[in-house]
Amino acid sequence: MIKTSRAYKYAKSCAADTSGKVGRYVKKQCAQWLEIADGNSPGYFVFEKEYDRISKLLKVMMHPDLHKNMYEALEDYAMLFIIAVCCTFRENGTRKYSIALLEIARKNFKTFTSGVIFIIMLLTEPRFARLFSVAPDYKLSSELRLAVRKIIKCSPLLEKHFKITRDMITCFLTDNEYTPLAYSNDRLDGKLANAFLADEDGAMDTYPVEAMTSSQINLKNKLGIIISTRYPNENNDFDERIKFCKEIIDGIQESDRYFALLYEPDDEIINSWQTNDNVLYQANPAMFDKPEMQENLFEKRTMAVMFESQRENFLCKHCNISYRGIGTEGYVPIDKVQACRISADDNFWRGKRVYLGIDLSQTEDNTAVAMACYENGIIFSRVMGFIPGDKIREKTDREKFNYQRSADAGECIACGGDVIDYSMVENYILSLEKNLGVTVIYAAYDRYNALSTVQKLEAAENPIQCVEVMQLSRVLHPATKLLKEKILRGEFRYEENYMLENNFANARCVEDTNLNKYVNKKRSSGKVDMVVALINAVYLINENEIIGDNSVGCTIIECN
C-alpha cells in the first residue's frame, strides 16, 4: 500500500533525481526513508494500518482554498513529511521520529502543513494530550491556530467534533487540546507537550525548543515539529539544528530520532544564485509545477541582483541562503570525503616517508596532528585530535558532537583538565617514528600557539625539522586545492575517523581578491582543526613530492 502512495513516489523521484533541482540532503533523507519503506532497515517499518488511518483522515479534511480533500490538495513534499513523521514506527510500536525539521522557502504552505499534522494529532493522540505552538510573538504563533481553524471550519465531517476559542482548540473525541504560545510573553516551562511546533525557529534562540523538548522526557510518543526559513541573524536555534541534522544524514552523528527535509541549495551552487535556477528549485519544492510562482521568483531574483536593499530578504526567505554567508562555500561534499575512508592499519605505515601537519590551537580548544604520505598518486593520512579531558561533556553539549565516542574510538586523545596538556601532543609526535616505523621528513605548523612546542620538537633526542607555514591565502591555496581535487578524484585515503568527517562537514572556504581559496576558521560552522592540520601536511607533500621544491624550510609570513 505504501509503495503506491504519493509520499513514496515523491521520495523515490527525489532520491533518483539527476536534474540538479533536488538538493543533496533532501535526496539522502528520502533515500534513507525509502530503505525503511522498502523493509530494508531492521528495527523500523512504515505501519500500513496507520498509513491507512492517516489517509482516511486526510480525505475528510477539506482544503479551504482549493475545495479539495487534503489527500489530493497537499503538496508532494507535505505528503512525504506527514506520512514519514506519523507512520514510521519502531518494533516496540512507538513512532520512530520525535523531531521533524522542515527547512523550506517562503510560500510553500509550511504552516498549513503543520496545521494538518496538528489536526491529525488532536484526533489520534492518547486522551488528554496537550499540543502547543511556539513562535517569536503571539501573532505568528496564532498563524498555526488560524490554519487549524480554517481547515476544521471547511470540513463538515470534522467541525462538530471541535470547539474553537481564541486561546485554545479542543477535540471532543479525545479531549485533546491545542494552545498557541508566544516566546515574547509566555512562560514555556512547566508545560507537558505531547506535540509542539516551533514556527520561524530561525528568529528564536535555543530556549523555546529546549523548554518544549524538556517537557517530553517521560513521553513515549512525543513529537516536535521545527519549521523555518533561514534568517540572517547569527547563532539562532535553527542553524544549529540544521547543522546537526546534516551530520545525522551524513552518518557523522548518531541519532534515529530526526526526520529532516532540508530544502536549501547545495554549497557548490550557492554563489551562482544570480543565474542558476536550481538554487530556487532546491529551496522551493512547490514551484515545480507552478509557472506563476516561477515567474514571480525569477522576477524577485532580478530585483535582488540589481538592488542590494532587496538581496538579504530574497536570499534568506526565498533561497534559504544566509546572506552573511555569501562569499563562503563548503569545502568538499561530505559524501565524497566518506568515499575515501579506509580501516586503520599500523603495518601500512612501516617504512613510509611522512609529513606532519600541526594545528596547535588555544590550550582550552581542540588541537590536531595530521600525518600523511604520498604513494602512487594517492595521499594517505592519519589524523589525531586532542581535547581537554575535563571538558568532554561541555564541548559535546555545546558543539553537538559526541567527543566521548571519538575518544573511545581512538580518534582523539583527552588530555589535561580544563586545558590541553601540550606535553601529550609533543610525546605523540615524537613517538610516531618508533611506534609506526615511519620517517618524519618535515612537520608544518602555524606560528600561533606553536613556538614552545616547535622548540621542543627540534631540540628532542630524535629531532623533527619544523616548517612554519602560516595562513597566507596565496600559500594555502595550492594545498587546499590539491586536497580537494584528490578527494573528488578518489585519490585520497584517511583512516576511519568521525571527528575528521565532522571537521570536513564544518569547513568553509573563502576567496581572496586573486581567487585564492582557503579554509577560514571564523567562517566555518564548527571545529576544523583536523582539516587545517591535514592541509598543512598536504602543503609539504605538494612542495616535496609533487612540485619537488626542497626549499620549504623557509619561513612564510602570516596574513590571515
QUIQUILIN-V544488 format. One record per pair of residues at least 4 apart in sequence whose C-alpha atoms are under 6 Angstrom apart, sorted by sequence separation. I is the first residue (numbers start at 1). J is the second residue. If there is no record, write none. Layout:
i=I j=J
i=I j=J
//
This chain:
i=6 j=10
i=13 j=17
i=25 j=29
i=34 j=38
i=36 j=40
i=63 j=67
i=70 j=74
i=79 j=83
i=80 j=84
i=82 j=86
i=83 j=87
i=84 j=88
i=90 j=94
i=121 j=125
i=138 j=142
i=171 j=175
i=182 j=186
i=207 j=211
i=210 j=214
i=248 j=252
i=272 j=276
i=278 j=282
i=280 j=284
i=303 j=307
i=312 j=316
i=313 j=317
i=314 j=318
i=315 j=319
i=316 j=320
i=361 j=365
i=374 j=378
i=391 j=395
i=395 j=399
i=396 j=400
i=407 j=411
i=416 j=420
i=427 j=431
i=431 j=435
i=432 j=436
i=433 j=437
i=456 j=460
i=459 j=463
i=473 j=477
i=476 j=480
i=477 j=481
i=478 j=482
i=487 j=491
i=511 j=515
i=512 j=516
i=540 j=544
i=541 j=545
i=542 j=546
i=543 j=547
i=544 j=548
i=3 j=8
i=35 j=40
i=36 j=41
i=63 j=68
i=68 j=73
i=89 j=94
i=135 j=140
i=164 j=169
i=171 j=176
i=247 j=252
i=248 j=253
i=316 j=321
i=374 j=379
i=396 j=401
i=406 j=411
i=407 j=412
i=415 j=420
i=416 j=421
i=433 j=438
i=458 j=463
i=486 j=491
i=487 j=492
i=511 j=516
i=542 j=547
i=543 j=548
i=544 j=549
i=35 j=41
i=62 j=68
i=63 j=69
i=89 j=95
i=90 j=96
i=135 j=141
i=152 j=158
i=153 j=159
i=163 j=169
i=170 j=176
i=247 j=253
i=273 j=279
i=287 j=293
i=304 j=310
i=315 j=321
i=316 j=322
i=361 j=367
i=373 j=379
i=396 j=402
i=406 j=412
i=407 j=413
i=415 j=421
i=433 j=439
i=457 j=463
i=458 j=464
i=486 j=492
i=511 j=517
i=543 j=549
i=544 j=550
i=62 j=69
i=63 j=70
i=88 j=95
i=89 j=96
i=134 j=141
i=152 j=159
i=163 j=170
i=170 j=177
i=287 j=294
i=304 j=311
i=360 j=367
i=373 j=380
i=396 j=403
i=457 j=464
i=458 j=465
i=510 j=517
i=61 j=69
i=62 j=70
i=88 j=96
i=133 j=141
i=162 j=170
i=169 j=177
i=359 j=367
i=372 j=380
i=510 j=518
i=36 j=45
i=37 j=46
i=61 j=70
i=162 j=171
i=169 j=178
i=359 j=368
i=372 j=381
i=509 j=518
i=59 j=69
i=161 j=171
i=162 j=172
i=168 j=178
i=371 j=381
i=509 j=519
i=59 j=70
i=161 j=172
i=168 j=179
i=312 j=323
i=358 j=369
i=371 j=382
i=508 j=519
i=509 j=520
i=15 j=27
i=58 j=70
i=59 j=71
i=357 j=369
i=370 j=382
i=14 j=27
i=58 j=71
i=357 j=370
i=370 j=383
i=265 j=279
i=356 j=370
i=369 j=383
i=15 j=30
i=356 j=371
i=369 j=384
i=15 j=31
i=355 j=371
i=368 j=384
i=508 j=524
i=265 j=282
i=355 j=372
i=368 j=385
i=507 j=524
i=264 j=282
i=265 j=283
i=354 j=372
i=367 j=385
i=368 j=386
i=506 j=524
i=11 j=30
i=263 j=282
i=264 j=283
i=354 j=373
i=367 j=386
i=506 j=525
i=263 j=283
i=366 j=386
i=506 j=526
i=366 j=387
i=507 j=528
i=189 j=211
i=444 j=466
i=446 j=468
i=192 j=215
i=442 j=465
i=443 j=466
i=444 j=467
i=445 j=468
i=446 j=469
i=442 j=466
i=443 j=467
i=444 j=468
i=445 j=469
i=446 j=470
i=503 j=527
i=389 j=414
i=503 j=528
i=202 j=228
i=386 j=412
i=388 j=414
i=389 j=415
i=195 j=222
i=197 j=224
i=201 j=228
i=384 j=411
i=385 j=412
i=386 j=413
i=387 j=414
i=388 j=415
i=389 j=416
i=390 j=417
i=194 j=222
i=195 j=223
i=196 j=224
i=197 j=225
i=198 j=226
i=199 j=227
i=200 j=228
i=384 j=412
i=386 j=414
i=388 j=416
i=389 j=417
i=390 j=418
i=115 j=144
i=195 j=224
i=197 j=226
i=202 j=231
i=388 j=417
i=388 j=418
i=500 j=530
i=205 j=236
i=206 j=237
i=388 j=419
i=115 j=147
i=204 j=236
i=205 j=237
i=388 j=420
i=111 j=144
i=115 j=148
i=202 j=236
i=112 j=147
i=51 j=87
i=202 j=238
i=283 j=319
i=50 j=87
i=201 j=238
i=142 j=180
i=141 j=180
i=280 j=319
i=477 j=516
i=47 j=87
i=477 j=517
i=46 j=87
i=477 j=518
i=46 j=88
i=474 j=516
i=45 j=88
i=45 j=89
i=138 j=182
i=44 j=89
i=137 j=182
i=473 j=518
i=44 j=90
i=130 j=176
i=132 j=178
i=136 j=182
i=137 j=183
i=43 j=90
i=127 j=174
i=128 j=175
i=129 j=176
i=130 j=177
i=131 j=178
i=132 j=179
i=133 j=180
i=134 j=181
i=135 j=182
i=136 j=183
i=137 j=184
i=43 j=91
i=127 j=175
i=128 j=176
i=130 j=178
i=132 j=180
i=133 j=181
i=134 j=182
i=135 j=183
i=136 j=184
i=122 j=176
i=364 j=419
i=264 j=320
i=363 j=419
i=364 j=420
i=479 j=535
i=363 j=420
i=479 j=538
i=479 j=539
i=131 j=193
i=267 j=329
i=130 j=193
i=131 j=194
i=133 j=196
i=135 j=198
i=267 j=330
i=130 j=194
i=131 j=195
i=132 j=196
i=133 j=197
i=134 j=198
i=135 j=199
i=129 j=194
i=131 j=196
i=133 j=198
i=7 j=79
i=7 j=80
i=231 j=316
i=355 j=440
i=230 j=316
i=350 j=436
i=351 j=437
i=352 j=438
i=353 j=439
i=354 j=440
i=355 j=441
i=357 j=443
i=411 j=497
i=467 j=553
i=472 j=558
i=64 j=151
i=350 j=437
i=351 j=438
i=355 j=442
i=356 j=443
i=357 j=444
i=358 j=445
i=468 j=555
i=469 j=556
i=471 j=558
i=472 j=559
i=229 j=317
i=350 j=438
i=355 j=443
i=470 j=558
i=472 j=560
i=360 j=449
i=471 j=560
i=64 j=154
i=230 j=320
i=232 j=322
i=360 j=450
i=229 j=320
i=232 j=323
i=62 j=154
i=444 j=536
i=62 j=155
i=61 j=155
i=382 j=494
i=378 j=491
i=379 j=492
i=380 j=493
i=381 j=494
i=382 j=495
i=378 j=492
i=380 j=494
i=98 j=222
i=99 j=223
i=101 j=225
i=103 j=227
i=105 j=229
i=98 j=223
i=99 j=224
i=100 j=225
i=101 j=226
i=102 j=227
i=103 j=228
i=104 j=229
i=99 j=225
i=101 j=227
i=103 j=229
i=94 j=221
i=344 j=495
i=340 j=492
i=341 j=493
i=343 j=495
i=340 j=493
i=341 j=494
i=342 j=495
i=343 j=496
i=341 j=495
i=342 j=496
i=341 j=496
i=100 j=258
i=102 j=260
i=98 j=257
i=99 j=258
i=100 j=259
i=101 j=260
i=102 j=261
i=103 j=262
i=104 j=263
i=97 j=257
i=100 j=260
i=103 j=263
i=97 j=258
i=368 j=529
i=368 j=530
i=370 j=533
i=369 j=533
i=370 j=534
i=334 j=505
i=359 j=533
i=358 j=533
i=331 j=507
i=357 j=533
i=331 j=508
i=357 j=534
i=105 j=283
i=108 j=286
i=330 j=508
i=331 j=509
i=104 j=283
i=105 j=284
i=329 j=508
i=357 j=536
i=329 j=509
i=357 j=537
i=328 j=509
i=356 j=537
i=328 j=510
i=355 j=537
i=106 j=317
i=105 j=317
i=106 j=318
i=105 j=318
i=26 j=261
i=26 j=262
i=23 j=265
i=23 j=266
i=252 j=498
i=21 j=278
i=23 j=282
i=21 j=281
i=22 j=282
i=21 j=282
//
